[in-house]
């Protein structure tokens, strides 16, 4: 992209305008009126240097070739050299101007950044001093360190309180013996041992002395004093333990209050630390931007000192020894060769781009269905309008010789009739559905003419117009669209005898379509339609059914399962190959018996499938 831009700049107006002014091209004698480029009545024919120079990049390199095509040999060398000189000068000037502008902008930005950086640095220092921000040795906040210490102290105080309260409750509810053991006092243990000794002496003396004996009275008094001393010492121990429990509770409560207060201080300190972090980040960003801009300013100042552009002339233009154009023999030869190659390429592209069926051979090879006839183009017949019965190719007045296209069409339909009869071995179709892939391919025209050709054999033939959506066969027999017909027979269960119309063609009867039914496809696939065709086969040797196109409606697919054979009509140079193949696939999936394909609207002068004059 960079080199493409530079190549365009070489031929831009700023560069070429400088060259024109430097060489005085508008007033140069080479462009005077009457010269190669001049016109009569003008003082100069010069219309801009861009018409006479060419800038061509050299492939696989960073070189560019500048060529001037002018009527003067000296100018032919001077112009490319001057273009290179002016281009290099323009690049150098633009580099200087860009460097100066960048330096001015950077200096203006640096002034604001310097003051901003100093302001943010001072704000950080003031914030630290105002809020006593003292970090701990490991980088944690001092308040958080104190909070952790108090939290540990509170946990220890609570554990001590719980232990001492539990011991106090146990001593309060325990008997003297248990309480004495729990206290662990040597004095209590000694007193309890003395009490036990006296109890043993009282027991021994009781076996010798009576209760009132002085010895017994003395021992009883000593025992009572020992018990009293034990109870007194145990009471003192219980009081001491309870006091320790109360002291532990007071200590835990005090540590808890200190912990709550420190927690609030830690939260406040943390918020301040976050504010300090933001202030530091702002200061760091300002310092980084300031350093980057300062570095960029030095680079720009250094680049401004290098005024030479990184472009140089490798090979200056020299005065040509002879003219380069015009070369009439070469131009004539190139024109002839180019015209020949263009014609061949056009013919090839047209051949490859044509995706329509054109010949019966296309039908056999591409559609893979037998081609049983080709109907020529008949001048005057429009696609969607059928001619009256008197103008059909197979119907001529007595003693009247048909015209050449009509004669070929008549022979084509007779050939189709012969092929169809040739296929009519026992069990072959007698009810024939005539359809097409898309509208406008001439399937109604083929159906009517095939019925006329079959009627010429002397056997009774019935033509049925089953195209409810766009009926047209009634036009051939000069009939308005009848109000009764095939639809009324199938939908309203009317007798079919009254709906069949006799025609002016011997042995040919016609059953019109009738009104448009609500659901044509369901009506044509009904059991009533099957019974009607079976009854008509008893009276007529051949039944030709004209149906809608397969790709336009589903009526033809419904009829294909009711008849014994299907005849597909395609239009030469119009029906796409893919459309015909799609119709073939649909009919084959339905199990329909596709008798063959009729190629309609074949031009006799273009396609070699008819004899222009025979007999």
Phi and psi in degrees as a GROMACS rama.xvg file:
@    title "Ramachandran Plot"
@    xaxis  label "Phi"
@    yaxis  label "Psi"
@TYPE xy
-64.0454  -48.3144  UNK-2
-67.8633  -34.8185  UNK-3
-60.7892  -39.4348  UNK-4
-64.37  -42.5826  UNK-5
-65.8526  -36.9903  UNK-6
-63.9465  -37.3664  UNK-7
-69.3824  -35.5711  UNK-8
-65.0608  -31.1296  UNK-9
-59.8335  -33.6258  UNK-10
-107.568  20.8386  UNK-11
-81.1505  164.068  UNK-12
-65.0047  -38.2222  UNK-13
-57.8312  -41.0673  UNK-14
-73.6275  -48.8001  UNK-15
-65.885  -33.2346  UNK-16
-63.1309  -39.3048  UNK-17
-64.9484  -40.8408  UNK-18
-64.2619  -44.345  UNK-19
-59.3177  -43.5788  UNK-20
-69.1626  -39.1082  UNK-21
-67.93  -38.4477  UNK-22
-95.3071  -3.87809  UNK-23
61.2885  42.1084  UNK-24
-65.8718  -39.1988  UNK-25
-57.6361  -27.6117  UNK-26
-108.646  11.4606  UNK-27
-70.1346  140.719  UNK-28
-59.963  -25.5906  UNK-29
-64.9653  -20.8952  UNK-30
-108.043  17.0818  UNK-31
-69.0004  154.882  UNK-32
-59.1312  139.037  UNK-33
95.3738  -11.9494  UNK-34
-76.6164  -164.824  UNK-35
-59.3685  -39.3426  UNK-36
-104.661  4.22708  UNK-37
-86.3994  162.325  UNK-38
-128.547  147.893  UNK-39
-60.5291  140.468  UNK-40
87.19  3.29029  UNK-41
-115.024  147.356  UNK-42
-82.673  -24.2732  UNK-43
-152.972  144.025  UNK-44
-104.249  7.37247  UNK-45
-69.8735  124.304  UNK-46
-121.353  17.2101  UNK-47
121.132  136.751  UNK-48
-67.7573  -23.469  UNK-49
-62.6425  -18.1627  UNK-50
-77.9265  -15.7586  UNK-51
-116.622  -3.84154  UNK-52
-117.004  159.446  UNK-53
-139.58  128.481  UNK-54
-108.67  116.539  UNK-55
-124.783  118.617  UNK-56
-68.525  142.408  UNK-57
-86.3495  125.657  UNK-58
-62.1848  145.445  UNK-59
55.8104  37.6284  UNK-60
-158.191  176.112  UNK-61
-107.308  23.0154  UNK-62
-94.0851  158.423  UNK-63
-139.328  140.959  UNK-64
-106.122  128.425  UNK-65
-109.762  122.276  UNK-66
-123.331  137.439  UNK-67
-118.343  129.12  UNK-68
-112.391  96.3663  UNK-69
-134.178  162.102  UNK-70
-77.6229  2.99013  UNK-71
-121.418  128.31  UNK-72
-66.0115  -39.8639  UNK-73
-64.1312  -41.4232  UNK-74
-65.3789  -33.703  UNK-75
-59.9946  -29.5  UNK-76
-91.8319  -34.938  UNK-77
-71.1302  -37.2449  UNK-78
-64.469  -52.0287  UNK-79
-59.1381  -39.7203  UNK-80
-64.343  -41.1092  UNK-81
-69.29  -35.685  UNK-82
-60.2672  -44.7079  UNK-83
-63.2835  -42.5959  UNK-84
-63.3765  -46.889  UNK-85
-66.9507  -36.1021  UNK-86
-63.8283  -44.5772  UNK-87
-64.3868  -41.6767  UNK-88
-63.3132  -38.9011  UNK-89
-66.0807  -40.8925  UNK-90
-62.7743  -43.1131  UNK-91
-63.4986  -42.746  UNK-92
-64.7762  -43.3606  UNK-93
-63.1308  -37.9882  UNK-94
-64.2365  -43.4438  UNK-95
-63.2038  -45.6382  UNK-96
-63.8824  -41.9556  UNK-97
-65.0375  -39.2716  UNK-98
-65.8954  -42.766  UNK-99
-63.5279  -43.7286  UNK-100
-65.0207  -40.7891  UNK-101
-65.7551  -40.4023  UNK-102
-64.3754  -42.1973  UNK-103
-63.3263  -42.1412  UNK-104
-66.5614  -41.6541  UNK-105
-64.7217  -40.3846  UNK-106
-63.9267  -40.4882  UNK-107
-65.4202  -37.8527  UNK-108
-70.5467  -36.8646  UNK-109
-64.7211  -35.9666  UNK-110
-60.6647  -47.2472  UNK-111
-66.0489  -39.0699  UNK-112
-66.5998  -36.4934  UNK-113
-62.6916  -47.9367  UNK-114
-65.9644  -37.8618  UNK-115
-65.9745  -39.7024  UNK-116
-65.2097  -41.9452  UNK-117
-64.3107  -38.1005  UNK-118
-66.4261  -44.1223  UNK-119
-66.8958  -36.9177  UNK-120
-63.2983  -42.8304  UNK-121
-65.7623  -35.8166  UNK-122
-63.8955  -37.8974  UNK-123
-63.4224  -46.3403  UNK-124
-64.627  -43.1714  UNK-125
-64.803  -39.3739  UNK-126
-62.9264  -41.6388  UNK-127
-64.1358  -43.5481  UNK-128
-69.2737  -40.261  UNK-129
-69.4998  -29.8131  UNK-130
-109.622  9.05195  UNK-131
52.4223  53.1906  UNK-132
-80.1803  101.51  UNK-133
-117.035  109.991  UNK-134
-79.9102  153.133  UNK-135
-79.9654  176.793  UNK-136
-66.2465  -35.5519  UNK-137
-88.5363  11.6572  UNK-138
92.5995  -6.47624  UNK-139
-78.4583  162.483  UNK-140
-69.7244  141.926  UNK-141
-60.9766  -38.8838  UNK-142
-64.6192  -37.6433  UNK-143
-67.9583  -36.9333  UNK-144
-62.9079  -45.4677  UNK-145
-63.2473  -38.2685  UNK-146
-62.2579  -41.3506  UNK-147
-64.3447  -41.0243  UNK-148
-63.0038  -45.6363  UNK-149
-65.5847  -35.1418  UNK-150
-63.9649  -41.3003  UNK-151
-65.9669  -41.7319  UNK-152
-63.43  -39.0861  UNK-153
-65.7185  -40.354  UNK-154
-62.5713  -43.4776  UNK-155
-64.5577  -42.1109  UNK-156
-64.0668  -40.2572  UNK-157
-65.2052  -42.6611  UNK-158
-62.6432  -41.6455  UNK-159
-64.3767  -41.7296  UNK-160
-61.2679  -47.1579  UNK-161
-62.1612  -41.3734  UNK-162
-64.0051  -45.6011  UNK-163
-71.5158  -36.006  UNK-164
-66.1912  -39.0235  UNK-165
-64.4756  -40.4678  UNK-166
-65.9092  -39.463  UNK-167
-64.828  -41.6307  UNK-168
-64.5878  -39.1892  UNK-169
-65.375  -43.4182  UNK-170
-67.2457  -32.5132  UNK-171
-67.7935  -39.7506  UNK-172
-92.2704  -9.30823  UNK-173
-83.1952  156.39  UNK-174
-73.5167  169.761  UNK-175
-60.8494  -39.7033  UNK-176
-63.5904  -46.1992  UNK-177
-67.3857  -42.9732  UNK-178
-61.9318  -38.8222  UNK-179
-64.8079  -41.3394  UNK-180
-65.7007  -36.8007  UNK-181
-69.4453  -32.6274  UNK-182
-67.9699  -32.8738  UNK-183
70.4927  24.9557  UNK-184
-90.1308  132.16  UNK-185
-63.4974  -36.6998  UNK-186
-63.8242  -46.4621  UNK-187
-62.9363  -43.4163  UNK-188
-61.9702  -39.2994  UNK-189
-65.2601  -43.7199  UNK-190
-63.5165  -40.5394  UNK-191
-65.7548  -35.7043  UNK-192
-65.7449  -40.5413  UNK-193
-63.423  -40.571  UNK-194
-62.5143  -42.0287  UNK-195
-64.9227  -37.4601  UNK-196
-65.832  -44.6404  UNK-197
-63.6112  -37.9631  UNK-198
-61.9833  -37.5697  UNK-199
-68.1161  -39.6876  UNK-200
-65.6414  -39.9704  UNK-201
-61.5822  -38.2446  UNK-202
-68.1672  -38.6843  UNK-203
-71.4132  -40.5105  UNK-204
-67.1855  -28.9294  UNK-205
-64.06  -24.0887  UNK-206
-78.734  -17.6293  UNK-207
-109.296  -41.7454  UNK-208
-109.189  160.501  UNK-209
-85.1766  173.08  UNK-210
-63.3966  -27.2145  UNK-211
-96.4387  5.33305  UNK-212
-69.8767  140.112  UNK-213
-55.296  -37.3311  UNK-214
-62.8038  -42.2976  UNK-215
-67.2419  -40.1413  UNK-216
-63.2851  -40.9991  UNK-217
-64.5531  -44.3632  UNK-218
-64.3755  -38.4281  UNK-219
-64.492  -39.4975  UNK-220
-66.2726  -40.6391  UNK-221
-64.1672  -39.9591  UNK-222
-64.2789  -41.0358  UNK-223
-64.3279  -40.1534  UNK-224
-64.4992  -38.3499  UNK-225
-64.7284  -42.9012  UNK-226
-63.4288  -40.4378  UNK-227
-64.221  -39.3184  UNK-228
-66.7225  -37.6778  UNK-229
-63.2755  -45.4611  UNK-230
-64.1536  -37.3241  UNK-231
-64.5912  -44.8888  UNK-232
-67.5314  -38.8492  UNK-233
-64.1868  -39.4645  UNK-234
-61.9625  -40.6516  UNK-235
-62.804  -41.0835  UNK-236
-63.7973  -41.0302  UNK-237
-62.7564  -43.0142  UNK-238
-62.923  -39.3589  UNK-239
-65.6049  -42.0498  UNK-240
-65.4521  -41.1018  UNK-241
-64.4534  -36.9563  UNK-242
-67.1792  -38.4275  UNK-243
-62.3245  -38.8503  UNK-244
-64.7474  -42.0391  UNK-245
-66.243  -38.0514  UNK-246
-65.6571  -40.0511  UNK-247
-63.4991  -38.3784  UNK-248
-65.2759  -41.4546  UNK-249
-64.9662  -39.7064  UNK-250
-65.5949  -40.8457  UNK-251
-64.7554  -38.7915  UNK-252
-65.6978  -40.7905  UNK-253
-65.2388  -43.9051  UNK-254
-64.0175  -37.0052  UNK-255
-62.0186  -42.2966  UNK-256
-63.8375  -41.5833  UNK-257
-64.3261  -36.8484  UNK-258
-65.044  -43.2462  UNK-259
-62.8022  -43.2816  UNK-260
-64.5515  -40.6258  UNK-261
-67.8618  -33.4631  UNK-262
-62.869  -42.7527  UNK-263
-63.5022  -42.0838  UNK-264
-63.4643  -36.676  UNK-265
-66.3694  -40.2041  UNK-266
-62.5214  -46.5362  UNK-267
-61.4975  -41.8003  UNK-268
-66.5794  -36.2804  UNK-269
-66.4207  -41.5464  UNK-270
-61.3037  -42.9511  UNK-271
-65.2146  -35.9219  UNK-272
-65.1869  -38.4863  UNK-273
-63.2592  -43.2418  UNK-274
-61.4523  -40.2599  UNK-275
-64.6761  -39.1345  UNK-276
-62.251  -42.7796  UNK-277
-62.7277  -42.5628  UNK-278
-62.6678  -40.7241  UNK-279
-65.2411  -41.2833  UNK-280
-61.9341  -43.056  UNK-281
-61.0082  -41.5546  UNK-282
-66.69  -40.2536  UNK-283
-65.7852  -41.5862  UNK-284
-62.4331  -44.657  UNK-285
-60.8746  -40.6917  UNK-286
-67.1314  -39.2131  UNK-287
-65.4785  -45.6309  UNK-288
-62.2627  -40.8616  UNK-289
-62.1685  -43.0583  UNK-290
-65.8181  -41.1427  UNK-291
-63.6043  -45.382  UNK-292
-64.7503  -37.1278  UNK-293
-64.0506  -41.0567  UNK-294
-64.962  -41.7934  UNK-295
-65.1553  -36.7441  UNK-296
-63.0143  -41.6633  UNK-297
-64.8432  -39.172  UNK-298
-64.4648  -42.5641  UNK-299
-64.8999  -41.8332  UNK-300
-63.5635  -36.9955  UNK-301
-68.3433  -40.5347  UNK-302
-66.8948  -32.7669  UNK-303
-65.1654  -26.9292  UNK-304
-75.2106  -18.8519  UNK-305
-95.2422  93.3743  UNK-306
-86.6808  -7.80537  UNK-307
-82.1307  133.231  UNK-308
-77.7062  152.741  UNK-309
-83.7236  43.1589  UNK-310
-131.914  137.909  UNK-311
-144.165  158.835  UNK-312
-86.8333  120.197  UNK-313
-84.4613  -43.4095  UNK-314
-139.35  99.6751  UNK-315
-62.6865  151.541  UNK-316
-72.5935  143.483  UNK-317
-117.825  159.026  UNK-318
-64.3225  126.545  UNK-319
-69.4153  152.486  UNK-320
-85.8343  -21.3424  UNK-321
-156.414  171.686  UNK-322
-77.8557  154.976  UNK-323
-102.89  -20.5064  UNK-324
-155.426  157.547  UNK-325
-85.735  149.101  UNK-326
-110.425  90.9907  UNK-327
-63.7572  -45.0986  UNK-328
-60.8496  -42.265  UNK-329
-65.5981  -43.0515  UNK-330
-62.7948  -40.0098  UNK-331
-64.2842  -44.856  UNK-332
-63.4392  -43.2308  UNK-333
-65.1145  -35.4767  UNK-334
-64.2991  -43.3957  UNK-335
-64.2569  -47.6452  UNK-336
-64.2345  -41.8964  UNK-337
-64.1015  -41.2613  UNK-338
-62.8257  -42.6802  UNK-339
-63.108  -47.8404  UNK-340
-65.2429  -37.3217  UNK-341
-64.2935  -40.9331  UNK-342
-63.5127  -43.9335  UNK-343
-63.0284  -43.3909  UNK-344
-64.7343  -39.8052  UNK-345
-63.4531  -43.3439  UNK-346
-63.5741  -40.4273  UNK-347
-65.9787  -44.5784  UNK-348
-63.1235  -39.7888  UNK-349
-64.7253  -38.9159  UNK-350
-66.4636  -42.2521  UNK-351
-74.3273  -37.0374  UNK-352
-74.8276  -18.6265  UNK-353
-75.8465  110.051  UNK-354
-107.507  28.7765  UNK-355
-109.165  164.39  UNK-356
-79.68  130.894  UNK-357
-121.437  -32.7433  UNK-358
-132.946  159.686  UNK-359
-57.2115  -29.9132  UNK-360
-66.1688  -36.1707  UNK-361
-59.7396  -39.5132  UNK-362
-62.9819  -46.1828  UNK-363
-64.9742  -43.1435  UNK-364
-84.7583  -40.6847  UNK-365
-93.4588  -38.5225  UNK-366
-89.126  -22.8376  UNK-367
60.6529  43.069  UNK-368
-131.718  148.113  UNK-369
-67.8702  135.305  UNK-370
-90.5108  117.92  UNK-371
-107.306  7.94404  UNK-372
167.119  156.737  UNK-373
-132.107  125.204  UNK-374
-102.015  126.367  UNK-375
-75.7198  164.425  UNK-376
-70.4021  134.502  UNK-377
-114.227  114.283  UNK-378
-59.0408  139.654  UNK-379
97.2988  -15.019  UNK-380
-90.6724  120.897  UNK-381
-86.0579  158.416  UNK-382
-63.2503  -46.2956  UNK-383
-98.4632  10.1766  UNK-384
-126.028  123.682  UNK-385
-88.5176  144.215  UNK-386
-75.0028  159.775  UNK-387
-60.9833  161.621  UNK-388
-61.7944  -30.5396  UNK-389
-70.0734  -19.1525  UNK-390
-99.7297  3.43847  UNK-391
-66.2548  149.694  UNK-392
-59.5788  -32.035  UNK-393
-87.7989  0.533077  UNK-394
-121.335  114.321  UNK-395
-127.889  148.659  UNK-396
-70.7764  152.218  UNK-397
-57.4961  131.646  UNK-398
76.7114  2.975  UNK-399
-101.65  124.354  UNK-400
-85.9258  125.345  UNK-401
-66.7932  156.589  UNK-402
-68.8599  166.868  UNK-403
-60.2438  -49.3974  UNK-404
-62.1779  -41.8331  UNK-405
-63.8501  -36.2858  UNK-406
-65.1114  -41.7832  UNK-407
-65.7182  -38.2132  UNK-408
-64.6889  -40.8659  UNK-409
-62.1566  -42.7468  UNK-410
-65.7158  -34.3894  UNK-411
-65.0275  -43.3713  UNK-412
-70.0191  -34.0958  UNK-413
-65.6163  -37.3511  UNK-414
-64.5812  -41.5641  UNK-415
-62.0604  -42.6641  UNK-416
-60.5054  -42.4379  UNK-417
-63.3606  -43.0516  UNK-418
-65.224  -39.0174  UNK-419
-65.7706  -42.2098  UNK-420
-68.3946  -32.9742  UNK-421
-63.4931  -30.4591  UNK-422
-82.8197  -8.84859  UNK-423
-84.005  68.8868  UNK-424
-81.4305  174.319  UNK-425
-55.6578  131.011  UNK-426
89.9191  -3.97138  UNK-427
-80.2997  163.445  UNK-428
-67.8419  143.397  UNK-429
-116.888  -20.7279  UNK-430
-102.127  120.064  UNK-431
-118.168  124.523  UNK-432
-93.583  126.454  UNK-433
-108.063  118.48  UNK-434
-141.188  179.917  UNK-435
-146.136  175.328  UNK-436
-79.4836  -46.3445  UNK-437
-134.577  164.415  UNK-438
-64.6066  156.711  UNK-439
81.3449  16.3177  UNK-440
-100.458  -1.54295  UNK-441
90.0764  25.7853  UNK-442
-70.233  -35.9345  UNK-443
-67.1715  -39.5096  UNK-444
-59.9378  -44.4256  UNK-445
-67.751  -40.0915  UNK-446
-62.1513  -45.9781  UNK-447
-64.2735  -47.4264  UNK-448
-68.3706  -33.3009  UNK-449
-66.5097  -39.376  UNK-450
-63.7594  -41.2122  UNK-451
-63.1857  -42.7495  UNK-452
-64.5301  -39.2058  UNK-453
-69.1252  -35.8611  UNK-454
-64.4924  -25.6819  UNK-455
-67.3005  -12.5748  UNK-456
-79.4257  -9.81681  UNK-457
94.8258  -5.33564  UNK-458
-93.9327  149.818  UNK-459
-68.7127  134.378  UNK-460
-128.624  140.324  UNK-461
-119.774  127.709  UNK-462
-103.302  122.069  UNK-463
-111.833  126.007  UNK-464
-93.0279  100.489  UNK-465
-101.471  13.2136  UNK-466
-89.526  82.3419  UNK-467
-65.1065  -29.5533  UNK-468
-77.1132  -34.0417  UNK-469
-146.697  68.9126  UNK-470
-68.4101  142.33  UNK-471
-142.667  -14.6104  UNK-472
-64.2593  -26.1232  UNK-473
-66.3204  -22.2378  UNK-474
-65.0124  -30.6969  UNK-475
-62.9982  -35.6785  UNK-476
-99.8192  20.517  UNK-477
54.2243  43.5634  UNK-478
-110.754  141.461  UNK-479
-71.5726  162.902  UNK-480
-62.6199  109.812  UNK-481
-63.8746  150.922  UNK-482
-83.7664  -12.0024  UNK-483
-124.268  153.723  UNK-484
171.55  -149.239  UNK-485
-61.3551  -40.6515  UNK-486
-65.338  -40.0929  UNK-487
-70.0269  -31.3865  UNK-488
-66.1472  -44.3822  UNK-489
-80.4773  -38.6825  UNK-490
-84.767  -41.0324  UNK-491
-103.567  1.48946  UNK-492
60.3164  40.25  UNK-493
-82.447  156.258  UNK-494
-63.9213  139.992  UNK-495
-82.8688  -16.586  UNK-496
-61.9708  -40.1814  UNK-497
-76.4151  -11.119  UNK-498
-96.7063  -16.9183  UNK-499
-79.6932  133.944  UNK-500
-110.539  133.192  UNK-501
-77.6411  144.42  UNK-502
-112.875  171.477  UNK-503
-75.5174  -9.30473  UNK-504
-87.8715  123.31  UNK-505
-57.5645  140.999  UNK-506
69.1736  10.354  UNK-507
-117.941  121.989  UNK-508
-112.954  159.966  UNK-509
-134.898  131.256  UNK-510
-112.842  106.54  UNK-511
-69.7062  171.887  UNK-512
-74.2553  -38.126  UNK-513
84.2778  -171.76  UNK-514
-65.9818  159.437  UNK-515
-73.0026  120.089  UNK-516
-81.2431  166.184  UNK-517
-64.1477  -42.112  UNK-518
-134.152  86.4822  UNK-519
-60.2273  -41.4591  UNK-520
-63.5688  -44.2331  UNK-521
-65.5492  -36.6296  UNK-522
-66.2014  -42.0786  UNK-523
-74.0916  -21.5961  UNK-524
-96.014  7.70478  UNK-525
-78.0781  166.245  UNK-526
-67.2458  -30.8945  UNK-527
-61.7819  -40.0612  UNK-528
-65.114  -39.4971  UNK-529
-63.3309  -42.8048  UNK-530
-65.8736  -37.4621  UNK-531
-63.723  -45.5767  UNK-532
-63.4919  -37.4444  UNK-533
-64.117  -39.7831  UNK-534
-69.0167  -38.4949  UNK-535
-69.115  -31.0116  UNK-536
-64.399  -23.7842  UNK-537
-70.017  -26.3777  UNK-538
-100.317  -35.1998  UNK-539
-112.558  142.816  UNK-540
-74.0458  -38.2605  UNK-541
-131.555  139.968  UNK-542
-126.427  117.25  UNK-543
-104.891  124.225  UNK-544
-113.793  121.667  UNK-545
-93.8584  122.938  UNK-546
-122.39  168.19  UNK-547
-66.951  164.458  UNK-548
-61.6319  150.041  UNK-549
-67.0018  -41.8407  UNK-550
-81.6981  -10.851  UNK-551
-92.6682  -28.9724  UNK-552
-154.775  162.503  UNK-553
-88.8589  3.0104  UNK-554
-62.4726  -41.8733  UNK-555
-63.392  -38.0186  UNK-556
-66.0405  -36.6233  UNK-557
-65.738  -40.3057  UNK-558
-72.5137  -29.7502  UNK-559
-60.3209  -26.969  UNK-560
-87.182  -6.4346  UNK-561
-98.2551  -21.6647  UNK-562
-103.25  173.258  UNK-563
-95.044  -17.3672  UNK-564
-153.684  153.697  UNK-565
-126.672  132.637  UNK-566
-114.915  121.041  UNK-567
-97.761  129.405  UNK-568
-107.543  129.227  UNK-569
-126.886  150.803  UNK-570
-100.361  128.571  UNK-571
-61.7784  138.148  UNK-572
61.2318  20.3505  UNK-573
-138.182  -42.6489  UNK-574
-75.7953  122.771  UNK-575
-65.1533  145.305  UNK-576
-61.5194  -41.5725  UNK-577
-63.9136  -35.4557  UNK-578
-64.3757  -44.4927  UNK-579
-63.8252  -40.1226  UNK-580
-65.8785  -37.1971  UNK-581
-65.8617  -41.0625  UNK-582
-62.9265  -43.8634  UNK-583
-57.4274  -45.8825  UNK-584
-63.1802  -41.0263  UNK-585
-64.3837  -44.9752  UNK-586
-66.5761  -37.6988  UNK-587
-67.4552  -36.859  UNK-588
-65.4436  -30.4114  UNK-589
-77.1044  -10.8877  UNK-590
80.3391  19.2415  UNK-591
-73.926  150.881  UNK-592
-93.69  96.1596  UNK-593
-82.3084  108.539  UNK-594
-68.7067  -40.4544  UNK-595
169.942  -169.788  UNK-596
-126.086  136.858  UNK-597
-107.844  123.821  UNK-598
-91.2809  112.508  UNK-599
-101.489  156.799  UNK-600
62.9091  44.4419  UNK-601
-87.3415  129.631  UNK-602
-81.1531  118.04  UNK-603
-63.049  -34.7678  UNK-604
-77.462  -13.2132  UNK-605
-106.584  -38.8731  UNK-606
-109.716  128.408  UNK-607
-87.3553  67.3431  UNK-608
-127.909  11.7578  UNK-609
-137.728  149.864  UNK-610
-90.6382  125.011  UNK-611
-68.381  -32.6342  UNK-612
-152.061  118.064  UNK-613
-140.988  135.323  UNK-614
